[in-house]
Amino acid sequence: MNSPLLTDLYQLTMAAGYWRAGVHDERVCFHLFYRVGPFGGEGAIFAGLETVLSFLDSLRFAEEDIAYLRSLGLFEEAFLEMLQGARFELDIMAPKEGSYMLPHAPLLRVEGPLWQAQLVETALINMVGFETLIATKAARVCDAARDRDGKRQSVLEFGLRRAQGRDGGMSATRASYIGGCNATSNVLGGKKFGIPVRGTHAHSWVMRFGDEHLAFRRYAEAFPDASIFLVDTYDTLRGVEIACDIGEEMRAKGHEMLGVRLDSGDLAELSKGARTILDRRGFPNAKIVASDSLDEYAIAELKARGAEIDIWGVGTRLVTAKEQPALGAVYKLGAVRENDRWAPRIKLSSTPAKVSIPGRLQLVRTGRGDVLVDEDLERSTRAFPHQGEGLLEFDSGISMLEPAMQAGRRTHAPKPLSEIRQRALREWDARENHPALYLEERLHNVREQLIAAAQKDPEETP
Amino acid sequence: MNSPLLTDLYQLTMAAGYWRAGVHDERVCFHLFYRVGPFGGEGAIFAGLETVLSFLDSLRFAEEDIAYLRSLGLFEEAFLEMLQGARFELDIMAPKEGSYMLPHAPLLRVEGPLWQAQLVETALINMVGFETLIATKAARVCDAARDRDGKRQSVLEFGLRRAQGRDGGMSATRASYIGGCNATSNVLGGKKFGIPVRGTHAHSWVMRFGDEHLAFRRYAEAFPDASIFLVDTYDTLRGVEIACDIGEEMRAKGHEMLGVRLDSGDLAELSKGARTILDRRGFPNAKIVASDSLDEYAIAELKARGAEIDIWGVGTRLVTAKEQPALGAVYKLGAVRENDRWAPRIKLSSTPAKVSIPGRLQLVRTGRGDVLVDEDLERSTRAFPHQGEGLLEFDSGISMLEPAMQAGRRTHAPKPLSEIRQRALREWDARENHPALYLEERLHNVREQLIAAAQKDPEETP
């Protein structure tokens, strides 16, 4: 699926149109961003950059791609020749993966020839939109999974089977780990991304042996130091007692049962019952793993009811982001290179939040608010809120967008995923330090001027 | 992603456990099904079989897969050698893709060595669950998109950018077409699956030229016989007038504008206004395409408000199945081969609908109801409803499950997708002919006996 054909047809018809009009190689600047914090929250954990870079890094039209396009009967031969010879040479600026980003802040800034920057829109929105959505969902789920002292508990991502397609599963595994999950059940995800993998056995294992004593004993024989027993195939608390019977057999041979897993029923009551049995039977260190339609809301409710759960297995509602299965990311033209300078562009809308932010944007993190600046304008020390009233005085801050790709070549090797995950955990916990998005004063003024000019005569939008 | 590692770790730990217990090659029968009709409907359009077959057809452990598993430190070397030498030799029975299937009816019947049938569970649920979900959503959307005479209108799938990952997009494109969509914007989907592709231009095209007259004229020059103009960049109805201006220019050169597209605002009012303008200006055959957060509910509401829309572009809400982003398919052991006969197995649950149906199942479509039968039991002519009271007398019907794979080899070449789509359209329109699922009398009795035996002593579930 690493093909430039992974796009909407209109990107190619527009490319052909630009080519015909002789403007396809004009240099342009697009921003990819989202407009509303997902899941009713403020911001999002940025993810998907590495996926984008590995997609773009080797992107080219194969002969069979050109043959397919030719078969559509839409394109001139000389245009197809241009495609066939093309090398993608985009510049990408982006925040570090794992950064906490507010609505309207660029997740990618894409510069390059008009037709190329336009063509990749669809794939880039797909990749960044989905991974950012799931990393954010995972951050919320993991934030809810804390013990009484506020310490983070383990969250395992179990979603592959219910994910939207194979790559839906693979991308969700990657993004869930970035957002804070500790491990995945997805073995290919573990192999590809270096994520720890976890799992024990299913109900079908117990059904195969028919008898929990026998099933647990056989499992303990195979994995004497890695046994967590699924106890709810017949009667959950009786299953916990049987797990303890086998735990005693294991201990006699010098091994220790790691814990039990609950997958159905009233998890709050059953976990309390299981904890009591495990403690009484001499297994105070055995962990209780729970799964069954969990998300941040279910975890919070179980906590409130005093559930004795140590490890959370989260599947469908995490990997499909069930309550909101798309981020709604967009990709808007910010500026066009004209006569050796960048000319800002704006997209109007009757909905004020949909009016775009013009320019070639950089995001400055000041510690009191995130400030959008235009790289091509002098900066004042004042900024205005993107939405609402107020004023922020700032003099310096961290430039969040960094070069990720120059002229189609990656600027550095992929970062280890564990490092990205650590950043996401830190950024999530510090998210209240940058509660709102501001526009630097000159950028703000340019935007107001462009809006006024466009409203005066919509046919003359710059 | 065509790897046997596309699975949950517990499938591999169970395989190792079965291998250690010497039972890994026992012959078993699993069924893949779903329990509740998606989107509040009764049944679902089955899709994903071809995806499953092409996954299984070449499945084997690569050396690097084995090296990764070895690195986990969980598995014995002799087990890894068994994996490395293994050829997958499953038998698959399935309905034809595009069939309308009720809850609890098998979408796949998988027979083969215990460890293999268990290992592929995760990938099979992923593929069949997602494609069946989206084909069903598409069937609902396309059903809503009918003109005043009940004739089906065109529905275009525009979802790639908002899909859950690349394969989320590709699988959704395939399944949407099966469910009844007429075309896709996804070019790679068009190439891979032979689906018609459609598209025109984006707002960014208009923004590039700044002036709708110029933008539409340039587009018409590039695509004189395939121009649909996006008219809502500035002011929608003014955009329609400008489209007509350019349509007149095109007509003077012997070409015809195909239509206009609306992508925002009150689509009911704007489409009526656009229709009036197009008719008045002499373009009664120009089509009105509409898009913007559409699904079956939005389409029905627009119809009710008298919208003059001819072609529907449907994206996010279709390809993510926004209201229910997972089908919740499951995979349950039905029977185990013992002493040269198949012994049925049941999975109990405190929720009656979650008690499984034992046996090696076939589905007989009688025209008055769908009857589950056990291939290894004599059949009576009576059947009882799976849920509720009643009785169905039947003597014959169509056997819906057909061989799709034998001993790991496909039994026939892939079917053209257009044929699958035609079947889905027919099956959807005839779905009221098989309103409920029945259990043939002897199967029903065996199930009752197994439930009674299991409840007597849960440790002795057969």
Chai-1 contact restraints between the chains, C-beta under 6 A:
chainA,res_idxA,chainB,res_idxB,connection_type,confidence,min_distance_angstrom,max_distance_angstrom,comment,restraint_id
A,M1,B,R166,contact,1.0,0.0,6.0,A-B,restraint_1
A,S3,B,L188,contact,1.0,0.0,6.0,A-B,restraint_2
A,L5,B,V187,contact,1.0,0.0,6.0,A-B,restraint_3
A,L5,B,L188,contact,1.0,0.0,6.0,A-B,restraint_4
A,L5,B,K191,contact,1.0,0.0,6.0,A-B,restraint_5
A,L6,B,L188,contact,1.0,0.0,6.0,A-B,restraint_6
A,T7,B,V187,contact,1.0,0.0,6.0,A-B,restraint_7
A,D8,B,S185,contact,1.0,0.0,6.0,A-B,restraint_8
A,D8,B,G199,contact,1.0,0.0,6.0,A-B,restraint_9
A,L9,B,S185,contact,1.0,0.0,6.0,A-B,restraint_10
A,L9,B,V187,contact,1.0,0.0,6.0,A-B,restraint_11
A,L9,B,V197,contact,1.0,0.0,6.0,A-B,restraint_12
A,L9,B,G199,contact,1.0,0.0,6.0,A-B,restraint_13
A,Y10,B,G199,contact,1.0,0.0,6.0,A-B,restraint_14
A,Y10,B,T200,contact,1.0,0.0,6.0,A-B,restraint_15
A,Y10,B,H201,contact,1.0,0.0,6.0,A-B,restraint_16
A,Y10,B,A202,contact,1.0,0.0,6.0,A-B,restraint_17
A,T13,B,G199,contact,1.0,0.0,6.0,A-B,restraint_18
A,M14,B,H201,contact,1.0,0.0,6.0,A-B,restraint_19
A,M14,B,W205,contact,1.0,0.0,6.0,A-B,restraint_20
A,A16,B,A222,contact,1.0,0.0,6.0,A-B,restraint_21
A,G17,B,Y219,contact,1.0,0.0,6.0,A-B,restraint_22
A,G17,B,A222,contact,1.0,0.0,6.0,A-B,restraint_23
A,R20,B,A222,contact,1.0,0.0,6.0,A-B,restraint_24
A,A21,B,R218,contact,1.0,0.0,6.0,A-B,restraint_25
A,Y68,B,K191,contact,1.0,0.0,6.0,A-B,restraint_26
A,T122,B,L160,contact,1.0,0.0,6.0,A-B,restraint_27
A,T122,B,R161,contact,1.0,0.0,6.0,A-B,restraint_28
A,I125,B,R161,contact,1.0,0.0,6.0,A-B,restraint_29
A,N126,B,R161,contact,1.0,0.0,6.0,A-B,restraint_30
A,N126,B,A163,contact,1.0,0.0,6.0,A-B,restraint_31
A,N126,B,G169,contact,1.0,0.0,6.0,A-B,restraint_32
A,F130,B,Q164,contact,1.0,0.0,6.0,A-B,restraint_33
A,F130,B,G165,contact,1.0,0.0,6.0,A-B,restraint_34
A,L160,B,T122,contact,1.0,0.0,6.0,A-B,restraint_35
A,R161,B,T122,contact,1.0,0.0,6.0,A-B,restraint_36
A,R161,B,I125,contact,1.0,0.0,6.0,A-B,restraint_37
A,R161,B,N126,contact,1.0,0.0,6.0,A-B,restraint_38
A,R162,B,A326,contact,1.0,0.0,6.0,A-B,restraint_39
A,A163,B,N126,contact,1.0,0.0,6.0,A-B,restraint_40
A,Q164,B,F130,contact,1.0,0.0,6.0,A-B,restraint_41
A,Q164,B,Q164,contact,1.0,0.0,6.0,A-B,restraint_42
A,Q164,B,G168,contact,1.0,0.0,6.0,A-B,restraint_43
A,G165,B,F130,contact,1.0,0.0,6.0,A-B,restraint_44
A,G165,B,D167,contact,1.0,0.0,6.0,A-B,restraint_45
A,G165,B,G168,contact,1.0,0.0,6.0,A-B,restraint_46
A,G165,B,S171,contact,1.0,0.0,6.0,A-B,restraint_47
A,R166,B,M1,contact,1.0,0.0,6.0,A-B,restraint_48
A,R166,B,D167,contact,1.0,0.0,6.0,A-B,restraint_49
A,D167,B,G165,contact,1.0,0.0,6.0,A-B,restraint_50
A,D167,B,R166,contact,1.0,0.0,6.0,A-B,restraint_51
A,D167,B,D167,contact,1.0,0.0,6.0,A-B,restraint_52
A,G168,B,Q164,contact,1.0,0.0,6.0,A-B,restraint_53
A,G168,B,G165,contact,1.0,0.0,6.0,A-B,restraint_54
A,G168,B,G168,contact,1.0,0.0,6.0,A-B,restraint_55
A,G169,B,N126,contact,1.0,0.0,6.0,A-B,restraint_56
A,S171,B,G165,contact,1.0,0.0,6.0,A-B,restraint_57
A,S185,B,D8,contact,1.0,0.0,6.0,A-B,restraint_58
A,S185,B,L9,contact,1.0,0.0,6.0,A-B,restraint_59
A,V187,B,L5,contact,1.0,0.0,6.0,A-B,restraint_60
A,V187,B,T7,contact,1.0,0.0,6.0,A-B,restraint_61
A,V187,B,L9,contact,1.0,0.0,6.0,A-B,restraint_62
A,L188,B,S3,contact,1.0,0.0,6.0,A-B,restraint_63
A,L188,B,L5,contact,1.0,0.0,6.0,A-B,restraint_64
A,L188,B,L6,contact,1.0,0.0,6.0,A-B,restraint_65
A,K191,B,L5,contact,1.0,0.0,6.0,A-B,restraint_66
A,K191,B,Y68,contact,1.0,0.0,6.0,A-B,restraint_67
A,V197,B,L9,contact,1.0,0.0,6.0,A-B,restraint_68
A,G199,B,D8,contact,1.0,0.0,6.0,A-B,restraint_69
A,G199,B,L9,contact,1.0,0.0,6.0,A-B,restraint_70
A,G199,B,Y10,contact,1.0,0.0,6.0,A-B,restraint_71
A,G199,B,T13,contact,1.0,0.0,6.0,A-B,restraint_72
A,T200,B,Y10,contact,1.0,0.0,6.0,A-B,restraint_73
A,H201,B,Y10,contact,1.0,0.0,6.0,A-B,restraint_74
A,H201,B,M14,contact,1.0,0.0,6.0,A-B,restraint_75
A,A202,B,Y10,contact,1.0,0.0,6.0,A-B,restraint_76
A,S204,B,L333,contact,1.0,0.0,6.0,A-B,restraint_77
A,W205,B,M14,contact,1.0,0.0,6.0,A-B,restraint_78
A,M207,B,L333,contact,1.0,0.0,6.0,A-B,restraint_79
A,M207,B,R345,contact,1.0,0.0,6.0,A-B,restraint_80
A,G210,B,T461,contact,1.0,0.0,6.0,A-B,restraint_81
A,D211,B,E459,contact,1.0,0.0,6.0,A-B,restraint_82
A,R218,B,A21,contact,1.0,0.0,6.0,A-B,restraint_83
A,Y219,B,G17,contact,1.0,0.0,6.0,A-B,restraint_84
A,A222,B,A16,contact,1.0,0.0,6.0,A-B,restraint_85
A,A222,B,G17,contact,1.0,0.0,6.0,A-B,restraint_86
A,A222,B,R20,contact,1.0,0.0,6.0,A-B,restraint_87
A,Y234,B,P458,contact,1.0,0.0,6.0,A-B,restraint_88
A,T316,B,A326,contact,1.0,0.0,6.0,A-B,restraint_89
A,T320,B,P325,contact,1.0,0.0,6.0,A-B,restraint_90
A,T320,B,A326,contact,1.0,0.0,6.0,A-B,restraint_91
A,K322,B,P325,contact,1.0,0.0,6.0,A-B,restraint_92
A,P325,B,T320,contact,1.0,0.0,6.0,A-B,restraint_93
A,P325,B,K322,contact,1.0,0.0,6.0,A-B,restraint_94
A,P325,B,P325,contact,1.0,0.0,6.0,A-B,restraint_95
A,A326,B,R162,contact,1.0,0.0,6.0,A-B,restraint_96
A,A326,B,T316,contact,1.0,0.0,6.0,A-B,restraint_97
A,A326,B,T320,contact,1.0,0.0,6.0,A-B,restraint_98
A,L333,B,S204,contact,1.0,0.0,6.0,A-B,restraint_99
A,L333,B,M207,contact,1.0,0.0,6.0,A-B,restraint_100
A,R345,B,M207,contact,1.0,0.0,6.0,A-B,restraint_101
A,P458,B,Y234,contact,1.0,0.0,6.0,A-B,restraint_102
A,P458,B,D235,contact,1.0,0.0,6.0,A-B,restraint_103
A,E459,B,D211,contact,1.0,0.0,6.0,A-B,restraint_104
A,T461,B,G210,contact,1.0,0.0,6.0,A-B,restraint_105
